[in-house]
Amino acid sequence: MSRKLRPEEVDLWRKVADTTDRKQMACWPEPAPKSRPEPKKPDPAPRAELPQFRIGQSTRDRGAAHDLLNPIHDHLRNAPVRMDRKAHTKMTRGKLKPDARIDLHGMTVDRAHTALTGFILRAHREGFRLVLVITGKGRDSDDDGPIPVRRGVLRHQVPHWLTVPPLGGLVLQVAPAHLRHGGGGAYYVYLRKNRG
């Protein structure tokens, strides 16, 4: 139970309050808030060492190509063998001599397609079994632009042309040529027998 202060007690309280230095009370430090421990910063990842490079020096590595598909030669090597296996082995080792050959490199896509179609139709009509199609490896363009372009347009188009009409029914097997016949810039095309 609380009682009321008497008038002499109130006077005494006022005298004590007047003697107190209010500035000193204002300077008393506030209790410091509890500080949280600072989170540990992760160690920086080790930086890869860059090779030494001088101004004017040419690069040794042109970098990775932007080709997302497997190389066409890998695709052809992994294709099932539809011709005689012994003849296929001889062909891929460069032991069979092509009956005829056509050189397409330097041609436009339209001109090369027309020339290839005529060549394969004539070769089949003549009864040739193995022909060599030279496409060239293609050249690097000076400016790829924002969209990468595959190197060697004919090298990538010719195997496709040989699997679709009118040539698909005449062709039994397509394989990359051996080095002695042009290597990566040429294809062996093994034709079906002419029954006519």
URGI-V797605 format. One record per run of one state. SS is the DSSP state (~ for helix, > for strand, _ for the rest). FROM is the first residue (numbers start at 1). TO is the last residue. If there is no record, write none. Layout:
BEGIN
ss->{SS	SS}
from->{FROM	FROM}
to->{TO	TO}
END
This chain:
BEGIN
ss->{_	~	_	~	_	~	_	~	_	>	_	~	_	>	_	~	_	>	_	~	_	~	>	_}
from->{1	7	20	22	28	72	78	85	93	100	104	109	127	130	135	153	162	171	177	179	182	183	186	192}
to->{6	19	21	27	71	77	84	92	99	103	108	126	129	134	152	161	170	176	178	181	182	185	191	196}
END
